Amino acid sequence: MLTKEVTIRNASGFHIRPAQLFTEKATTFQSKIKVNFHKESDTVEADGKSILGLMTLGLEKGSVITLSADGPDEREALDSLVELVESGFGEA
Protein backbone atom coordinates (compact mmCIF):
# COMPACT_ATOMS: atom_id res chain seq x y z
CA MET A 1 0.00 0.00 0.00
CA LEU A 2 1.22 3.46 -0.93
CA THR A 3 0.08 6.75 0.63
CA LYS A 4 0.60 10.44 0.01
CA GLU A 5 -0.67 13.65 1.60
CA VAL A 6 -2.04 16.33 -0.71
CA THR A 7 -3.81 19.64 -0.23
CA ILE A 8 -7.07 20.62 -1.89
CA ARG A 9 -6.08 23.67 -3.96
CA ASN A 10 -9.12 24.68 -5.98
CA ALA A 11 -11.07 27.65 -4.59
CA SER A 12 -14.42 25.90 -4.31
CA GLY A 13 -13.06 22.79 -2.60
CA PHE A 14 -14.12 19.22 -3.26
CA HIS A 15 -17.59 19.86 -4.63
CA ILE A 16 -19.52 17.61 -7.04
CA ARG A 17 -17.39 18.19 -10.15
CA PRO A 18 -14.01 17.38 -8.52
CA ALA A 19 -15.57 14.40 -6.74
CA GLN A 20 -16.89 13.13 -10.07
CA LEU A 21 -13.51 13.59 -11.77
CA PHE A 22 -11.77 11.85 -8.88
CA THR A 23 -14.09 8.83 -8.87
CA GLU A 24 -13.98 8.54 -12.67
CA LYS A 25 -10.19 8.39 -12.56
CA ALA A 26 -10.10 6.11 -9.48
CA THR A 27 -12.41 3.54 -11.08
CA THR A 28 -9.98 3.09 -13.97
CA PHE A 29 -7.57 1.34 -11.59
CA GLN A 30 -7.79 -2.10 -10.01
CA SER A 31 -6.31 -0.91 -6.73
CA LYS A 32 -8.45 0.01 -3.75
CA ILE A 33 -8.41 3.78 -3.27
CA LYS A 34 -9.02 5.44 0.10
CA VAL A 35 -9.20 9.11 1.06
CA ASN A 36 -8.53 10.04 4.69
CA PHE A 37 -9.23 13.43 6.21
CA HIS A 38 -8.27 14.49 9.74
CA LYS A 39 -11.25 16.43 11.05
CA GLU A 40 -10.79 17.88 14.52
CA SER A 41 -9.85 14.86 16.65
CA ASP A 42 -11.24 12.25 14.23
CA THR A 43 -10.00 10.71 11.02
CA VAL A 44 -12.71 10.24 8.42
CA GLU A 45 -12.18 7.76 5.59
CA ALA A 46 -13.98 7.42 2.28
CA ASP A 47 -13.79 4.99 -0.60
CA GLY A 48 -12.13 6.88 -3.44
CA LYS A 49 -14.40 5.16 -5.93
CA SER A 50 -17.58 6.38 -4.21
CA ILE A 51 -18.77 9.86 -5.13
CA LEU A 52 -21.18 9.90 -2.19
CA GLY A 53 -18.43 8.88 0.22
CA LEU A 54 -16.16 11.63 -1.05
CA MET A 55 -18.89 14.27 -0.82
CA THR A 56 -19.52 13.45 2.85
CA LEU A 57 -15.95 14.47 3.73
CA GLY A 58 -16.79 18.16 3.28
CA LEU A 59 -13.37 19.09 1.93
CA GLU A 60 -12.66 22.79 1.43
CA LYS A 61 -9.74 24.66 -0.09
CA GLY A 62 -6.70 24.02 2.12
CA SER A 63 -7.92 20.67 3.44
CA VAL A 64 -5.05 18.19 3.73
CA ILE A 65 -6.01 14.65 2.76
CA THR A 66 -4.15 11.37 2.65
CA LEU A 67 -4.64 9.28 -0.45
CA SER A 68 -3.86 5.59 -0.37
CA ALA A 69 -3.80 2.97 -3.08
CA ASP A 70 -3.48 -0.75 -2.52
CA GLY A 71 -3.30 -3.22 -5.38
CA PRO A 72 -1.51 -4.25 -8.55
CA ASP A 73 -1.46 -0.76 -10.08
CA GLU A 74 -1.11 1.23 -6.85
CA ARG A 75 1.84 3.38 -7.98
CA GLU A 76 0.13 4.45 -11.19
CA ALA A 77 -3.18 5.03 -9.39
CA LEU A 78 -1.65 7.13 -6.63
CA ASP A 79 0.47 9.20 -9.01
CA SER A 80 -2.51 9.89 -11.26
CA LEU A 81 -4.85 10.88 -8.41
CA VAL A 82 -2.22 13.07 -6.72
CA GLU A 83 -1.67 14.86 -10.02
CA LEU A 84 -5.42 15.42 -10.40
CA VAL A 85 -5.76 16.93 -6.91
CA GLU A 86 -2.61 19.05 -7.25
CA SER A 87 -3.88 20.40 -10.58
CA GLY A 88 -6.91 21.84 -8.80
CA PHE A 89 -9.14 19.57 -10.89
CA GLY A 90 -8.60 21.86 -13.87
CA GLU A 91 -10.37 24.77 -12.22
CA ALA A 92 -8.91 28.26 -12.55
PANUTOR-529315 format. One line per 4 residues: number of its first residue (from 1); their letters; for each residue x, z, y of N, C-alpha, C, O. Coordinates in pm, 1 decimal. Each point is the difference from the previous one (the first is absolute). Layout:
% PANUTOR-529315
NUM) A) X/Z/Y/X/Z/Y/X/Z/Y/X/Z/Y | ...
//
This chain:
% PANUTOR-529315
1) MLTK) 84.7/0.0/-118.2/-84.7/0.0/118.2/88.8/0.0/123.8/98.3/73.6/8.5 | -135.5/-157.9/86.9/70.4/-9.0/126.8/-92.4/45.8/112.3/-120.9/-22.5/-5.4 | 178.4/87.4/107.8/-79.2/46.1/113.9/72.5/-32.0/130.4/122.0/-16.0/3.3 | -200.0/7.4/103.3/57.6/-21.7/132.3/-98.6/48.7/105.5/-120.5/-22.4/-11.0
5) EVTI) 173.3/89.6/113.7/-81.4/43.2/113.0/-2.7/-110.1/104.3/102.4/-61.5/29.4 | -220.1/37.1/26.2/-16.2/-97.0/108.2/-97.6/56.9/102.0/-78.5/90.0/-29.9 | 85.1/-144.1/150.5/-86.7/45.3/108.2/-97.7/-110.0/36.8/37.4/-116.6/12.8 | -163.6/155.1/4.0/-101.4/-94.4/44.7/31.5/-35.8/145.0/5.2/88.0/85.9
9) RNAS) 15.7/-215.8/-58.6/46.2/-43.8/132.3/-106.8/-67.8/84.7/8.9/1.4/122.7 | -109.6/-60.7/-186.0/-96.6/-74.2/79.8/-89.2/95.1/79.9/-34.8/108.3/-46.9 | -1.0/-150.1/166.6/-69.5/85.7/97.1/-131.3/56.4/-51.2/-34.6/113.6/32.4 | -38.8/-189.8/-110.9/-130.8/47.4/-44.8/4.6/72.3/-134.5/-104.4/35.3/-54.9
13) GFHI) 223.0/-13.3/2.2/13.2/76.5/-123.9/-42.6/-78.9/-122.5/-4.1/-123.0/1.4 | -27.2/195.6/-106.2/-31.8/-59.0/-130.2/-150.6/-16.6/-11.8/-65.8/70.3/-76.6 | 11.7/-165.1/154.4/-143.0/-26.2/-2.2/-29.9/-100.2/-111.3/85.3/-23.8/-85.5 | -203.1/-34.2/85.0/-44.8/-82.2/-112.6/88.8/-121.9/-25.8/29.8/-30.6/-115.4
17) RPAQ) 12.5/-38.4/219.7/82.1/-120.4/-20.6/134.6/32.9/-65.4/34.2/-62.6/-100.3 | 43.5/158.1/152.8/125.0/34.4/-68.0/-22.3/50.2/-143.1/77.7/-31.8/-90.0 | -183.1/109.4/69.8/-28.1/49.8/-135.1/-29.7/-115.8/-94.8/42.1/1.4/-115.6 | -114.5/-101.3/164.9/-30.0/-116.9/-80.9/127.8/-78.0/-32.7/21.6/-39.9/-114.4
21) LFTE) 62.4/18.9/215.6/126.2/-71.3/-22.5/87.3/74.8/-99.6/62.2/-60.6/-87.3 | -58.1/193.2/101.0/82.4/82.1/-88.4/-49.5/-11.1/-144.6/79.2/-23.3/-91.3 | -209.4/39.9/70.9/-51.8/-5.0/-136.9/13.3/-140.5/-60.0/27.5/-14.3/-119.1 | -47.0/-89.2/201.6/17.0/-135.8/-51.7/142.8/-22.2/-49.4/21.0/-60.3/-105.2
25) KATT) 76.1/108.8/180.6/139.7/-15.0/-40.9/29.4/89.0/-121.4/65.5/-43.7/-94.6 | -113.5/167.8/97.3/27.2/94.3/-109.0/-54.5/-49.1/-134.1/62.1/20.6/-104.3 | -178.4/-85.7/107.6/-60.1/-45.0/-126.1/72.2/-119.7/-61.1/-29.5/-38.3/-113.2 | 123.2/-21.0/185.8/76.8/-110.7/-57.1/112.4/50.1/-91.4/65.7/-79.4/-67.4
29) FQSK) -44.2/209.8/65.5/107.1/57.9/-81.4/-57.2/76.7/-118.0/-110.6/53.5/7.2 | 186.6/-48.3/-115.8/-40.8/75.8/-117.8/19.4/149.9/19.2/-72.1/80.2/-59.3 | 167.3/-42.8/140.3/33.5/141.2/19.1/-116.6/78.0/59.5/-84.4/-54.8/71.0 | 82.2/183.6/-101.8/-95.3/90.8/63.4/53.8/30.8/139.5/118.6/28.6/16.7
33) IKVN) -205.8/-34.6/82.4/37.8/23.6/138.5/-74.1/123.5/50.5/-121.9/9.8/-14.2 | 194.1/82.5/71.9/-59.7/121.1/57.8/43.5/12.4/145.4/110.6/-39.1/37.1 | -200.0/94.4/44.3/28.6/28.6/139.7/-25.4/148.4/21.7/-110.7/48.9/-22.4 | 214.1/22.5/66.1/-11.2/143.1/27.5/12.2/24.8/148.9/81.5/-62.1/68.3
37) FHKE) -163.5/153.5/-18.7/-0.2/35.6/141.0/-3.7/151.4/10.8/-87.0/64.8/-58.2 | 181.6/-8.1/133.0/5.3/144.6/20.2/-87.4/33.8/119.7/32.7/-33.3/113.9 | -143.1/99.3/-141.1/-100.2/31.3/101.3/-9.2/151.6/11.1/-48.4/68.1/-90.4 | 96.1/-17.2/203.6/7.1/144.8/21.2/78.9/62.2/-114.6/117.8/-31.8/-16.0
41) SDTV) -176.8/117.3/-62.6/74.3/64.8/-108.7/-27.0/-65.8/-135.6/50.0/46.7/-102.4 | -128.2/-154.1/101.0/-34.1/-68.3/-124.4/68.0/-136.0/-8.7/38.5/-58.8/101.1 | -24.8/11.1/-222.3/42.3/-137.1/-23.6/-118.2/-72.8/-62.2/-53.0/42.0/-102.9 | 12.7/-150.4/165.5/-112.3/-78.8/-48.3/56.3/-126.6/-62.5/90.2/-62.5/55.8
45) EADG) -143.4/24.6/-171.7/49.5/-118.8/-69.6/-113.2/-98.5/-21.9/-113.1/38.9/-29.0 | 144.4/-166.2/43.0/-98.0/-105.0/-25.9/62.4/-108.4/-86.2/120.7/-24.1/4.9 | -204.5/-40.1/-83.3/40.6/-115.8/-78.2/19.3/-116.2/96.3/-92.5/-35.4/73.0 | 209.7/-23.6/-71.7/30.0/-108.9/91.3/-75.9/-127.6/-28.0/6.9/-95.2/77.8
49) KSIL) -79.4/92.3/-188.7/-79.3/-118.1/-33.1/-148.3/23.4/26.2/-84.1/-81.5/-37.8 | 52.7/193.7/103.0/-138.5/36.3/31.2/-20.3/5.7/150.6/52.2/89.3/66.7 | -127.7/-184.1/-13.3/-22.9/-3.2/144.1/-73.1/126.0/46.4/30.0/53.4/106.8 | -125.0/-6.3/-186.0/-72.8/121.2/36.0/93.4/120.4/2.5/-6.1/81.9/91.7
53) GLMT) 92.1/-71.2/-191.8/95.8/110.0/-4.2/91.1/1.1/121.4/27.3/105.3/57.6 | 19.6/-223.2/-19.4/88.7/-10.3/115.9/-72.8/36.4/129.1/57.6/65.6/86.8 | -182.1/-106.9/-73.3/-76.0/27.9/121.4/-25.9/150.3/17.1/-11.1/48.5/112.6 | 1.7/23.8/-222.3/-27.0/144.2/9.7/120.9/79.3/50.4/-13.6/117.2/35.1
57) LGLE) 130.9/-179.5/-31.1/118.8/70.8/47.7/-3.2/22.7/151.0/62.8/93.7/49.2 | -134.4/-177.2/24.5/-9.8/15.6/145.0/133.0/-15.0/72.3/32.1/79.4/88.5 | 44.2/-179.5/-125.3/133.1/-19.4/56.9/-7.0/-61.9/138.8/-69.0/-99.6/21.4 | 140.6/159.3/71.8/6.1/-48.2/137.8/142.2/-46.3/29.6/91.8/22.2/-78.9
61) KGSV) -75.4/-87.0/194.6/133.8/-40.1/42.0/90.5/122.9/1.3/-37.3/104.5/53.3 | 155.2/-117.4/-111.4/95.1/110.2/-6.6/-7.4/82.0/-127.9/88.0/82.2/-25.6 | -191.3/-103.2/-54.9/-10.7/71.3/-127.5/114.7/-41.6/-91.4/29.0/-118.8/-14.3 | 35.1/216.0/-46.7/107.9/-26.9/-95.3/-58.4/11.8/-140.1/-56.3/103.2/-36.8
65) ITLS) 70.3/-209.5/-40.2/-52.1/-1.9/-136.2/113.6/-23.7/-97.5/105.1/-53.0/36.1 | -127.7/93.2/-160.4/95.3/-27.3/-106.6/-65.3/-96.4/-96.7/-104.6/29.4/-57.9 | 167.0/-144.6/41.1/-46.3/-99.2/-96.0/77.7/17.9/-128.6/120.5/25.1/2.1 | -189.8/-38.0/-114.5/69.9/3.8/-128.0/-51.6/-112.7/-88.4/-117.4/-36.7/4.1
69) ADGP) 207.6/-15.9/-82.7/-32.2/-106.3/-94.4/62.3/36.7/-133.3/115.8/41.5/-6.6 | -193.5/-57.1/-99.1/47.0/35.2/-133.6/-44.3/-107.7/-98.0/-119.1/-15.4/-27.1 | 215.2/-58.4/-25.6/-33.7/-104.5/-95.5/107.2/-106.1/-7.0/107.7/15.2/57.7 | -137.5/-123.7/-129.0/101.7/-102.0/-25.1/48.1/-75.8/123.2/111.4/-52.4/0.6
73) DERE) -193.8/46.0/103.7/39.3/-71.2/121.3/3.5/94.1/121.1/-30.3/-39.7/112.5 | 67.8/165.0/-138.7/-6.4/103.5/104.0/87.4/-30.3/121.2/-41.7/25.8/112.9 | 160.7/-79.2/-133.0/88.9/-29.7/113.8/-63.2/-106.0/89.9/-6.7/17.3/121.7 | -38.8/-125.0/-180.5/-62.5/-107.3/76.6/-127.0/50.0/70.1/-24.3/-32.7/116.2
77) ALDS) -54.9/110.7/-186.5/-124.3/52.6/57.9/29.8/89.7/119.5/-60.1/-15.6/106.3 | 151.8/108.5/-123.5/31.4/93.4/107.5/58.5/-73.0/120.6/-40.0/25.9/113.5 | 133.3/-115.6/-137.0/60.5/-75.3/110.4/-105.8/-78.5/77.1/1.2/-1.6/123.1 | -91.0/-62.3/-193.7/-103.4/-82.4/61.9/-97.1/84.1/82.6/-36.8/-38.7/110.8
81) LVEL) -4.5/153.0/-164.1/-95.1/86.2/70.4/64.4/69.6/119.6/-64.1/17.3/103.6 | 189.9/22.3/-117.4/72.4/59.8/112.6/10.9/-102.1/112.5/-22.1/32.9/116.5 | 55.7/-155.3/-150.7/11.4/-105.9/100.5/-133.6/-21.4/72.2/-3.0/-17.5/121.8 | -106.7/19.1/-197.1/-132.5/-17.4/59.7/-30.8/111.2/100.3/-45.4/-27.7/111.0
85) VESG) 69.6/152.5/-149.1/-27.5/112.8/88.6/91.2/-5.6/122.4/-45.6/18.2/112.8 | 174.1/-43.4/-135.4/95.7/-3.1/111.9/-25.6/-115.7/96.0/41.5/5.2/115.8 | -109.3/-109.5/-162.9/-33.3/-113.6/86.7/-120.2/30.0/89.0/-35.6/-80.4/86.2 | -26.8/196.4/-107.2/-120.9/32.1/75.8/-118.6/-80.4/-45.4/-95.6/-18.0/75.5
89) FGEA) 99.9/-31.2/-198.7/-108.3/-79.2/-58.7/-30.6/-124.9/81.5/-112.9/-49.2/0.1 | 214.5/-1.6/69.3/-17.0/-122.3/78.0/-78.2/16.4/128.3/-37.1/-98.7/63.6 | 11.7/222.6/-25.1/-73.5/24.7/124.2/98.0/12.0/117.0/109.4/54.4/-14.8 | -149.1/-104.6/128.2/87.8/4.8/118.5/6.8/140.3/58.1/68.9/22.3/99.5
//
